[in-house]
Amino acid sequence: MGGEWKLHLVKELIKSGALIIGDGYRAKNSELGGSGLHFARAGNINAGFRFDGADCFPEENLQRVGIKISQPGDVVFTSKGTVGRFGFVRPETPRFVYSPQLCFWRAVDRELIDPHFLFFWMFSREFFVQFKGVAGQTDMAEYVSLADQRRMHITLPPLHEQRAIAHILGTLDDKIELNRRMNETLEAIARAIFKSWFVDFDPVRAKAEGRDPGLPKHIADLFPDRFEDSELGEIPAGWQATRLRNVLADLVSGARPKGGAVNDGVPSTGAENVIGLGHYDFSKEKFIPREYYEKLKLKGAAVRAGDVLLYKDGAHIGRKTYFDCGFPHKDCAINEHVFILRGIRSNEQRFLFFWLDQTWMTNEIISLNSSSAQPGINQPGVYRLPILMPPEGLINAFDQLTQQSISRLFSNCNESRTLAALRDTLLPKLISGKLRVKDVERFVPRECS
């Protein structure tokens, strides 16, 4: 470690005014509502800030909160229950009020502490050892108190090196974040097309009313100009209201080897890995022996490009995803909590995923729960699920129109995984001083610099 790096006691940094460490506001339920600043809890921090469904704190009452409102540069630490999640408040992050589950570290003297370096320092072994040493001191849920945090220490390099380290790691994070936002847009576009064509029937309604559907002629000609009744209600003429049993070639359940997971081998996907389209948690992977994977492969329980996965029991009934070529792995199995759905025609897989991922369809799937001691759905129930099938030519048009966007989405996922692995390799060495900035700049991809 370079001789200019210096260990600081956190309590001395606070005493000198260089650093503030605070916790959240203990709001009463009556103080929260549907408008105002988001009231951030631990669940809102997961690879950034996600405020969907969060309570809000009215702006007219912010005087009660004091400094417990986010500021750009704040480093956020989940200190109760789910301990050890981190967030960095960027200038574009919507302002929010901290809840008691969160603590914030706020660098005041930015000529001594670079806020972005402080964020990456929280992923270091120096911080990990300190917070883990106190997190489990009680019989209750893990908790790291303000007093515990103020007794910590931090090793800081000179400011110019803090900024250089933060720049290298931050550019990798920025590219990962850019990919995430791009993927949100790509997914939203695909969902908007699906909803317009196959849920709201916008082109059919336009033609029925004598309006231009606003589509290329070769696509517009695929839509009828009238509706007819069906068991699913009013649907476009010529479309078929049917059941999944009539469109599926395979409905395969996974399995788990005797003895359970192993430390190495072939990944086996479960509900804990996949959170949605392209969102895969590699940190929670489990593995099965290669020889067992080969047996599953013969039974069709190995993931193929285009597979739709449906989680059939436990707390994640109804969760589903779509697998693209090579993502998340070239070789991948499913465990006993997962169904693989494969249509008779491979070009229907993307359509099948978006159909099943509608809110009302998710509710239909959940309603199949057998209500036994272990909640779950079975194959006959899945086969009975309703589906509206347009003509094959229209499904082909949808598939071709969304193929590039979905493929780009998964390409971004793979790139982000590579960048995250590089960041996670460099971070502990840079933060500890074992590697210097000049020695690692060449490893950062050009597009990230």
C-alpha positions, 0 to 999 in steps of 0.5 A: 500500500502506498505511503500516502494512504491514511487511516482515519477514525470515523468519529474524528471525521464526524467531529471535524465536520468532514462526514455525516452519518445518519439514519432514517426518519421513523414515520407513522403510517398516518404520515405516509401517502401516495404523493410527495417524496418516496419513503425509501426502505431496504427493499427499494435498494437493489442494484440502484434505487427502485421506487415502484410501489413505494410509499411517499412522504408529503412535501409539506411535512418535510420540516419534520425530517430534517437532514434525513432527505437524500442528497446527491453524493450520499452513500446509502447502507441498509443497516437493519434486517437485510444488512449490506445493500448499498446505493449511491445517490446520483444527481438524477436520482429522485429525492427521497426520505430515508426510512429507519432501515437505512443509514446514509454516509454524507461526505461534507469535506469533498477535498478530503473524501470523494463521495463516489470513492466512499461508495466503492469503499463500502464494498471493500473488505475493510468495511465488510469486516467491520460491519459483519463483526457487529451485525449479528450481535443480537438474537434478533435480525441483523442490525448495525447501529449508528454507534457501531458505524461511528466506531469504524475506521476508513483508509483513504488515499490522497484525493486525486487517487480517490477520484481516479479509482472512483472514475475507473470503477464508476465508468464500469458502473455507468455502462452497466446502468446505461445498459439497464436503462436501455433494456428497460426501453427495449422491453417497454417497446416490445410490451407496447407493441404486444399490448397494442396488437394483441390486447387492445386490438388497436389495428383491428379497431382502426380498420373497423372504424375506417381509420389508417392503423398506422402500420406498414401495409404488409403488416396492416393487411394481416389484421381483420377489420371486424370482431367476433364473440368468444369465450375470452370475450370480443376478439378479432375475427379469425383469431382462435380462443383456445387452451395452452394444451393446443399450442404447447409441444412440451411442458417439462418439469425440472428436477434436483439430483440426490444429495442436492446442489454441488459447488461446481458443475452446470448451473440449475435455474430456480425462481431465486435467479430470475426476476424478469426478462433478462434480469438474472441474479448470478450470485444465487446460482446453484449447480448440479453435476455434469452427468446429472445434467446430461440425464436432464437433457435427454428428458428435455429439462435443459434450457434451450434458446427461446424457452419460456420458464414458469415458476410453479410453487413456493413464494414465486408462483407465476414468475416467468421469463424468456431465455435468449441464445446463450443467456444466461449460460450455454448449458443450463438446467432447471430445478424442480420448481420450474416448468419449461414451456415450448410451443409447437412452433418455435417462432411463437415463444416470444409471443407466448412469454408476453401473453403469459406475463400479462397481469390478468394471466399471472393472476390466472396462474396463481389461481391454479394453486393446489392450496396444499401445504406446499403451494404449487401448480400442476401440469393439467392446470397449466394446460388449461390456461387460456390463450388467444392465438392470432394467425401464424403470419401475424405472430411471425410479424410480431416475432420479427419486429421484436427479435432485434430488440430482445436480442439486444436486451440479452446482449446488454445483459451479457455485456453487463455481466462481463463488466460487473465481473471486471469491476468486482475483480478490480475493486478490492485491489484498487480500494486496498492499494494493492493495485494502482490506477496506472496499472489497471486503466488498460483493462477498462474497455474503451467504450467505458472510458 
